[in-house]
Amino acid sequence: MFEKLDLTKTIDDESFEKSIGPLKERLGILQRTLRDLNIPVIVVIEGWNAAGISMSTAEIIQSLDPRGFNLHAIDNPTDEERARPFMWRFWLRTPSNGRIAIFARSWYSRALAEKLSSIGWKKTMKDKINSINNFERQLADNGAVVLKYFLHISKEEQKMRLLERERNPLTAWLVTPRIWDFHHHYDIYLPVIDEFIENTDTGSAPWHVIESTDRKYTILKIYTSLIKTLEKRILEAQEGQSKKGKSKSIQKPPKVPVQRSSSSKSSYSKEDCQEKLKDLQIEMLELHSLLFKRKIPFIIVYEGWDAAGKGGNITRVARLMNPLGYDVIPIAAPNEDEKQYHYLRRFVKYFPIAGHVAIYDRSWYGRVMVERVEGFCSENEWQRAYQEINEMEQDYVESSGGGILKFWLEIDKDEQLKRFKQREEDPLKQYKITDEDWRNREKWELYDSAVEEMLARTNTPYAPWVVIESDEKWYARVKALKTVIRHVEKLL
């Protein structure tokens, strides 16, 4: 890609001054239109050191209403960010509907800077490319515009600019030994970056490589590209061709049926289970300490029928665990702010740091259950979600070195009715039963079909589903804790 560029391209001052004013005005108008249409925009500006990333960013934001964009200057990760999966901090910086997020360096620079010197970096880079392509495609499928720019200069031009910075007392501090080290290895990095760009140049998020020897030419080319892309996207929206929920092709994972049963046919008595639980909880306490010591994060997902016993099950699993090392995340319907982002963002936000455990009481699987059945998302969106969820879970496991275990708590329809009535009659449990629970019960067959497909399409080696027969609560609690222990032992 680089070898096709003409780095001698320039523009004279008169032509620049004649063109830049109308372009800036036009970009400001487009920003307001994007806001009105609720279209989020992501602008990534990458490039060689001293290629003009700061200058280009400054020029772009001069045309924008500061209330409608966020600028993210990406540098070394903080200690907390290092303890999370690689893409975590970028997910949290994605824009809400109608806003613009500008990244002065991004996941690309961090992937290169943090991984090139590591052992086995070629495989690591392949994994990062997959993660990045999935991330960008998911955002674009959800309606976002993703624009990526790489500012390219020659090695000689870079050296000249670095020396110029060193001579200036105001900018000398920018030129560190590490910057010079990158410069000296320019010829080594060039084919690596070229391949990286080629492998992440997709229809959802194309690259624009900018010849950046002449600063004025750089600015005009970025403005022209931005405006052309945004105008096209706005026209599509105004003509009713919403990109949200309309991926060109939905790749639904194959169905691998998961056996479901509500009854365990266990011979254990309640007393047997209580004694067994005590031993298992002590064992879990020890394993939890090892997870923390070895900095291995772990996610447990609880899904199941209303009144299946998720709360009691979670309580028994976590009873003796160090409360400083785990969090229980109860998931309700998204609030108005959360609805303005990609639906996965609010779940990624709570991914545990290294060594900690996150227990989700309901999860991202609401997309393919309640949102599907109740019509809170389009058919295209929930069908697309199977692939998106599998990608997210695989990326989490591979990038964090941790694990994901998912429970489905199965009860039959008669047992659910029995528990609903018990809750209504018990003053201490009446808060647990709502009109919504009864409405959901009326749609049992629709939910049952959704659950069947959910389990079949998202049961993977890296994030398996385990069905917990929950007609007998005490047996269910023992089985869940036993399963957690076996899974953690494998992680260790």
N, C-alpha and C positions, 0 to 999 in steps of 0.2 A: 504493500500500500504506500509506503514512504517513498519508494524509488520512482513513483509516477509523479511526484510533486515537483513543481517548479518554485524553488525557494527564492528566486530573484524577483518575484512579482512585487510590484509597488503601485502606489497611487499618488498622484501629485496633490499638493495642498489645496489647490482650487477645487478640484473634483471632490476631494474629501469634504470640504466645508459645504459645498453645494448639496451633497448627498446626506450628510449625517443628521442635519436638523429634521428633515421630514421623516427619517427613519426613527429617530427618538420619539417624535410626536406620535407616530403610528404605533410603536410598541406600547406606549402609555395607554392609547385607546384600546388596544387588544387586551391589555391586562384587565381593564374594567369589564370588557365583554366576557372574558374568561370567568371573572368573578360572578357575573350575572348568570352565566350558564353552568356554574358549579363544576368547572373543569380544572382539575389539579395539574400542575406543570412541574416537572423536574428538569433542571438544567445542570449538567455536569461539565465542569471546565477542568480539563487535565492538560498535561504537557510537560515538556522538559523544564528543569530549573532555569529560571531567568527568561522563559519564553513569553511571559506576559500574562500569567494567570491573574495576578492581582489587578493589573491594569485593565484587563478585559472585564473582570468582574465589576470593577468600579464604574466602567463606562456603561455597563448594562443597567446597574441599579440606579444610575442617574435619571433614567427614563421612567422609573417605576414609582408608584405610590408605596412608601415604606410600610404602610399599614397592611399591605397585601402580599408581602413576600418575607421569607426568612433566608438569611445567608448563613451557610454552614462552612466555616473554614476548618477542614479536616486535618488534624495533626495526629501525633502519637495518641493511642488510646489511654484513658485514665486507668487506674488500678481496677475500678469496678468494671469498666468496659473490657479489660483483659480477662476478667473472670466470667465473661458472658460469651455466647457464640459469636463468631466473627461478624455476622450481619445484624446483630441485635441493635447496635447503636444507630445503624442506618435505617432500620425499620422505624425507629422512634422519631427519626427526623424527616420522614416522608410527609408531604403536605396534605392538609385537609382539602376538601372540595373547594375550588375557586381560588386557591392560593398557589403561590409559586415558591418552590424551594430551589435555591441556587447553591450548588456544592463547589466551592473552590478547593479542588482535589476531593477525592471520594473513596469509595470502596476499591477503586482501581489502584490508586497510589498505595493504599494500605496493603492490599494483597501483594503488590510487588515489593514494597519496602520491608514488609514483615516476613515474607516467605522466600525471597530469592536466595538468602544466605543459609537457609535451613537445609538439613539433610532430607533428601527425597523431595526436593522442591517441585520437580516436574509433575509428580503425582498430585502434590498439594495444589499446584496451580490448576491442574485439570479439575480438581474438586471445586476450587474457587470459581472457575469459569462456569461450571454447572450451576453453582449457587447464585452467581450474579445473573446469569441468563434467566433463571427461574424467577428471581426477585423482580427483575425489570419486566419480564413478560406478565407476571401476575399484576403488577401495578398498571401496565398498559391495558390489559384485559379489563381491569376495573375502571377504565376511563381516563387514566392519566396520560399526559403527553410526556415522553421521555426524550430529551435532546442531549447528545453527548458531543463534546468538542475536545479535540486534542491539538494543542498548539505545538507545531513542529518547527524547529530551527536546527541548523547544522552544528556540528561540534565546534567549528571555528567561531561561529556567531555566539554560541554559548560562552566560550572562553572569553571573548571580547566583552560580553556583558558582565560576566563575573568579575573581570579585572576592573571594569568601570565602577561596579558597585564597591569593590574593595577600596578604591581611591576616594570614594565619597564617605566622609565621616558619618553621615546620616544613614547610610545603607550598608556600611562595612560589616555590621554585626550579622547581617543576613547570610554572609558567605562563610560557612563553617567548614571545618575539615571534611565533614561528611558530604557536603555539597561538592567539594573538589573531588572527593573519592568517586562520586557518581559520574562526574565529568570525565575523569580519567578512564572510567569503564564504559564510556558512551558507546563504543563500538560493540561491546558485549551485550549491553542492554538493548541496543537498537533492534536486532532481530527478535529478541524476546518480547519487547513491547509491540512490535509489528504483528507477531503471531497472536499476542493477547488481544489486540484490537480486532484482528481478522476473525477470531473465534467468538467475539462478543458483539460483532456487527450484525444485528438481527433486524428483522422487519419491525419488531415491536420497539426496538431501541437502537436505531442506526447511529453509527459514528460519522462525524464530520471532522476530517483532518484538515486543519487550517495552516496554510503557509504563513509563517509568523515572523519572517525577517523584517518586514515593514509593519510597524505598529498600526498605522492608519489602515492599511489593507486588512490587517487582522480584525480590527474593529468593524469595518464595513461588512466583511464577509460573515462575521458572526451575526450582526444585526439582520442582514439580508436573509440568512438561513432561518433565524428565529422567526422572523415575520412571516416568511413563506410557509413554514410548518404550522404556525399558530393560526394563520388565516385559513389554511386548508381544514384544520381540525374544527375551527369555529363554524365554517360553512357546513361541514358535515352535521354538526350539532343543530344548526339552525334549520337544516333540511330534514331533521328528524332521524338522522343516521347516527344514533348514539353508539359510541364504542363500548360503553359499559355493558358488560354481560354479553358481548358479541365477539368472542374469540373466533378466529377463522376456522379453527378445527378443535373440537374438544376431544382430548385423548383420555377417555375414561379407563382407569385400571381394570384389568380383567377381574371377573368375579371368582373368588375362592370361597365357596360356602363354609360358614362357621356353624357348627352344631349348637343349638340352643335348647336348654331344658330348665324348667323352673324348680324341679324337685331333684334332690340329690340322692334320695333313697338311702340316706346314711343311717347307720345304726347308732351313731353317737347321740347321747342324751345331752340336754342343756348343761348339766353338771360336768359331763366329760369335756364339752367344748370350752366351758369356762376355765377348767384346769389347764387344758391345752393352750388356751389363749395366753395365760400367764407365762408359760414357758416360752412361747413364741415372742411375746412382747419383750422379754429379757434378751432373747437372741437378736431381735430387731434393734434394740438399744445398742448392742455391741457392733452390729453391722453399720448402723448410722454413724457411729464414731469413726469407723474405718473409711466410710465415704468422705467424711469431713477431712480426715487426715490425708487421704490420697487425692483430695480435691476433685472428686467425681460427682457431677450433678446428676440428679435423678428426678424424673417427672412421673407422677402417678395420675392417671385420668380416671375419674368416676363418671360413668353414664348409666342410665337405667330407667325403668318405668317409675312414674310417680309412686311414692310409698314403698319402693323396693328396698329401702334401708341404707341409702348411701351415707347419710349422716352418721348413723350408728357404726357403720363399717369403717368410715374414716376415723372416727374417735378411737376405735380399738386398734387400728393400725398405728396411729400416732401416739398412743397413750404414754409410753415410756420414752419416746424419742426426745432428744434435747430440744426444747422449744426455741432455742436460739438458732437452730439449724434447719428448720423447716417452716413452710408457710402453707396454710390452706387457703385456696383462692376460690371463693364462692362466685359463680358466674350467673348473672341475671341478664335480662334483655339489655341490649346496648342503650346507653343514654344518647341524648341528642348530639353531644360532642363526638362520641365514638362512632356514630353513624356517618360522620363526615370523612372517615378514613377507610382504608381497606379493612375488611372485616377481620383479618388475621392479626392486625397490629395490636389490638387490645389484649390478645392472648400472649403474643411474643413479649410484650411489655413485662410480664410476670415470670418469664423464664428464670430459673434459679441460677445464682452464681455458683462457681465451682465449689463442690463439697456440700452444697445445700440440696434440700428436697422441696419440690413444689407439688402439692396435692390439689388438683383441680376438681372442684365439686361442680360438675358439668363443664363444658369446654367448647372448643371450636366446632365440635360435631353438631352443635345446634344448627349450623348452616344446612346440613343434609337431613335434619330431622324436623325440628319445630319450624324453621324458616321455610323449608320445603313444603311441609304439610299445610302451614297457615298462609302461605303465599307472601311471606315477607321478603322474598327475593325471587328473581325470575327463574324459570326452568333452566335456562342457559347457565345462570350463576351457580345453582346448586349442583348441576351436572359437572361443571368445571371444578367444583370444590374438591372432589375426590382426589384429582391429580394434585391440586394445590396443597392439600393437607398432607398427602404422602410426601411431596417434595419438602415441605416445611419440616416434617418430622425427621426425614432422612438427613436433611441439612443440620438439624439440631444435634442428632446423635453423632454425625461425623465431625462436626466442627467443635463440639464441646467435649467429646470423649465420654459423654454420659449415656443415659438410657431413658427410654419411655416404656411404660407399662400401662395398658388400658383395660379397664374393667367394664363389662356390661352386666348389670345386676338384673337378672331375669326372674319375674314372678308371673303367675298366670292371672287371667282376668278375674277369676273368682277370689283369689287371694288379695288382689288389689281392692276389690269392693269391700271385703271384710276389713281391711286396714283403714280404708276411707271412713267406714262407719265407726270404727273404734276411735278414730281421731275426732270425729264429730261429737262423740259421747264423752270423751275425756277432756275436762276443762284445761288440763295441762298440755294437751296436744292439739287443741282446736286451731291454734295459730298455724299448724302445719297443713291444714286443708283449706283450699280456696275454690272459688267458682271456676277458676281456670283449670284446676285439676279435674273437675267434673266434665268440663267442656272437652279437655284432651281425651278423657276416657271414652267419650262418645265417638271419637275418631280412632279408636283402637286399631282397626284394620289398616287404616292409612298409615298410622305410625309404625305398625308391625311391619308393613312392606318397606318403609323407609329404613327401619333398623336392620332388616335383612340385607338390604343392598349396602348400607353403610358398613356393616361388619365384613361383608364379602369383598368390598372394593378397597378397604383400608387396613386389612389384616396383613401386616408385613413382617419380615424377619427382624427389622430394626425397631418396630413399634407394634408388637403383637396385641391382639385382643384376647382376653380371657373371659369367658362367660362364667359368672358366678350364680349358681342355682340358689335363689334367695327366698324360696317359700319358707324355708327354715332359717331364721335370721342368725342363730348361733353358728350353725354349720357354715353359712356364708361368710361370717367374720373370720372363722378359722381358715377357710380355703383362701380368702383374700390375703391374709397375713402370711400364710405359707407360700403363696405365689410370689408375693413381694420379696420374701427372704430368698427364695431360689433365684429370682431375677437379680437381686443385689449381689449374691454370691458369684454369679457369672460376670458381673461388671468388675468385681474385685479380682 
